[in-house]
Amino acid sequence: MELIQIYQCFCDATRLRIINLLNHGPLCVCHFQDILEIPQTKVSQHLAYLRKRGLVETTRSANWMIYSLPAKPSLELEANLKCLQDCVQTDKRFSADIKRRGKVQAE
């Protein structure tokens, strides 16, 4: 994976929030929709963008598409994911997303 692909994906706030959520485990589109409070079509567009560039993988579970980070990320992606984790700790949007994630998964 090329570094430019990673940065192209990281330069959008919604995609960055999606990647941050996936750092905490796999999710389906409906979970992203509830957590991020954006329409399903927007979530699907961002996930398609990330999938096309190799930043997310999918598995099917009955009628659900489950999204996750690559099982074997490139060294570049792994380093940038670690950096993302360090950076998002001070941003209230990202911590609020993680809290909503916990509530959505509990339901």
C-alpha positions as CSV (number, residue, x, y, z in Angstrom):
1,M,0.0,0.0,0.0
2,E,1.3,3.4,-1.0
3,L,1.7,6.1,1.6
4,I,-0.3,8.5,-0.6
5,Q,-3.3,6.2,-0.5
6,I,-3.3,6.2,3.2
7,Y,-3.1,10.0,3.4
8,Q,-5.8,10.4,0.8
9,C,-8.1,8.4,3.1
10,F,-7.0,10.1,6.2
11,C,-7.6,13.6,4.9
12,D,-11.4,13.4,5.3
13,A,-12.9,13.9,8.8
14,T,-15.6,11.2,8.3
15,R,-13.2,8.6,6.9
16,L,-10.8,9.4,9.8
17,R,-13.7,8.8,12.3
18,I,-14.6,5.5,10.5
19,I,-11.0,4.3,10.7
20,N,-10.7,5.3,14.3
21,L,-13.9,3.3,15.1
22,L,-12.5,0.3,13.2
23,N,-9.4,0.5,15.3
24,H,-11.6,-0.7,18.1
25,G,-13.1,-3.6,16.1
26,P,-15.3,-4.5,13.2
27,L,-18.7,-2.8,12.5
28,C,-21.5,-2.9,10.0
29,V,-22.9,0.0,8.1
30,C,-25.9,0.5,10.4
31,H,-23.6,0.9,13.4
32,F,-21.6,3.5,11.6
33,Q,-24.8,5.3,10.7
34,D,-26.0,5.3,14.3
35,I,-22.6,6.3,15.8
36,L,-21.7,9.0,13.3
37,E,-25.2,10.2,12.9
38,I,-25.0,10.5,9.1
39,P,-27.1,9.0,6.4
40,Q,-26.5,5.4,5.3
41,T,-25.6,6.5,1.7
42,K,-22.8,8.7,3.0
43,V,-21.5,6.0,5.2
44,S,-21.5,3.5,2.3
45,Q,-19.7,6.0,0.0
46,H,-16.9,6.5,2.5
47,L,-16.6,2.8,3.2
48,A,-16.5,2.1,-0.6
49,Y,-13.7,4.7,-0.9
50,L,-11.7,3.1,1.9
51,R,-12.3,-0.4,0.6
52,K,-11.2,0.5,-2.9
53,R,-7.9,1.8,-1.5
54,G,-7.4,-1.3,0.7
55,L,-7.9,0.4,4.1
56,V,-10.9,-1.7,5.0
57,E,-11.9,-5.3,4.4
58,T,-15.4,-6.8,4.4
59,T,-17.0,-10.1,5.5
60,R,-20.6,-11.1,5.0
61,S,-22.6,-12.3,8.0
62,A,-26.1,-13.3,6.7
63,N,-27.5,-10.0,5.3
64,W,-24.9,-7.8,6.9
65,M,-21.6,-6.5,5.5
66,I,-19.1,-6.3,8.3
67,Y,-16.2,-3.8,7.9
68,S,-12.8,-4.1,9.5
69,L,-9.2,-2.9,9.2
70,P,-7.0,-5.3,7.2
71,A,-6.0,-8.4,9.1
72,K,-2.4,-7.9,7.8
73,P,-1.9,-4.1,7.4
74,S,1.1,-2.8,5.5
75,L,3.9,-1.3,7.7
76,E,2.9,2.1,6.5
77,L,-0.7,1.7,7.4
78,E,0.2,0.1,10.8
79,A,2.4,3.1,11.6
80,N,-0.2,5.6,10.6
81,L,-2.9,3.8,12.6
82,K,-0.7,4.0,15.7
83,C,-0.2,7.7,15.1
84,L,-3.9,8.2,14.7
85,Q,-4.5,6.6,18.1
86,D,-2.1,9.0,19.7
87,C,-3.7,12.0,18.0
88,V,-7.4,11.3,18.5
89,Q,-7.1,11.0,22.3
90,T,-7.4,14.8,22.5
91,D,-10.2,15.3,20.1
92,K,-13.7,15.2,21.6
93,R,-15.4,14.0,18.4
94,F,-13.4,10.8,18.4
95,S,-13.9,10.0,22.1
96,A,-17.7,10.7,21.7
97,D,-17.7,8.3,18.7
98,I,-16.1,5.6,20.9
99,K,-18.7,6.2,23.7
100,R,-21.6,5.9,21.2
101,R,-20.0,2.8,19.8
102,G,-20.2,1.1,23.2
103,K,-23.9,2.1,23.5
104,V,-24.8,1.0,20.0
105,Q,-23.1,-2.4,20.5
106,A,-24.8,-2.9,23.9
107,E,-28.3,-2.5,22.2
